[in-house]
Amino acid sequence: MAAGRYFFTILDGRLIVDTEGEYCASWGDMRKQAIRTAGECLRDMAARYPSDLEWQLVVTNESSETVLRLRFAMTETPH
């Protein structure tokens, strides 16, 4: 993958579309930004994250093609 603008959209029971995107110099930079963004979002919602929610960060390129998807789910086992 080449340098370009990538869009980091969140699916967490609702759709939060990134309409601005971010320029990334390489595939590696885009991947790092996706992981950072996911970590920040999950950290910010940690106290209210429902146990049955499947959370996703979907990265698309300027052609609206999905190039990366990060998925997170939490399963709790009560003791």
C-alpha positions in Angstrom: 0.0 0.0 0.0 1.2 3.5 -0.8 1.0 6.7 1.0 -2.3 8.4 1.1 -5.3 9.6 3.0 -7.0 6.9 5.2 -10.3 7.1 7.1 -10.8 5.5 10.5 -14.5 4.7 11.0 -15.8 3.2 14.3 -18.6 0.8 14.7 -19.7 0.4 18.3 -23.4 -0.1 18.2 -23.5 3.0 16.1 -21.5 4.3 13.1 -19.0 7.1 13.7 -17.7 8.0 10.2 -14.4 9.7 9.8 -15.0 12.2 7.0 -11.6 14.0 7.3 -9.2 11.1 7.3 -5.5 11.3 7.9 -2.5 11.3 5.6 -0.2 8.4 6.3 3.2 8.1 4.6 3.1 4.3 4.4 1.2 1.2 5.2 3.1 0.8 8.4 2.2 4.4 9.5 -1.5 3.7 8.7 -1.4 0.5 10.7 0.2 2.2 13.7 -2.4 5.0 13.6 -5.2 2.5 13.4 -3.9 0.7 16.5 -3.3 4.0 18.4 -6.8 5.2 17.5 -8.4 1.9 18.6 -6.5 2.0 21.9 -7.5 5.6 22.7 -11.2 4.9 21.9 -11.3 1.7 23.9 -9.5 3.4 26.8 -12.0 6.3 26.8 -15.0 4.0 26.9 -13.6 1.4 29.3 -15.8 2.2 32.2 -19.0 1.9 30.1 -18.1 -0.8 27.7 -21.0 -3.3 27.7 -20.0 -7.0 27.9 -22.0 -7.9 24.7 -20.6 -5.1 22.4 -18.5 -6.0 19.5 -16.4 -2.9 18.6 -14.7 -2.3 15.3 -12.4 0.2 13.7 -12.6 0.1 9.9 -9.9 1.8 7.8 -10.7 2.7 4.3 -8.6 4.4 1.6 -9.5 7.3 -0.6 -11.4 4.9 -2.9 -13.6 3.8 0.0 -12.0 0.3 0.0 -11.6 -1.4 3.3 -7.9 -1.9 3.9 -7.8 -2.9 7.6 -10.3 -3.9 10.2 -9.7 -4.2 13.9 -12.3 -6.1 16.0 -12.7 -6.2 19.7 -15.2 -8.1 21.9 -15.3 -8.6 25.6 -16.7 -11.7 27.2 -17.1 -11.8 30.9 -17.4 -14.9 33.0 -19.1 -14.1 36.3 -17.5 -15.9 39.4 
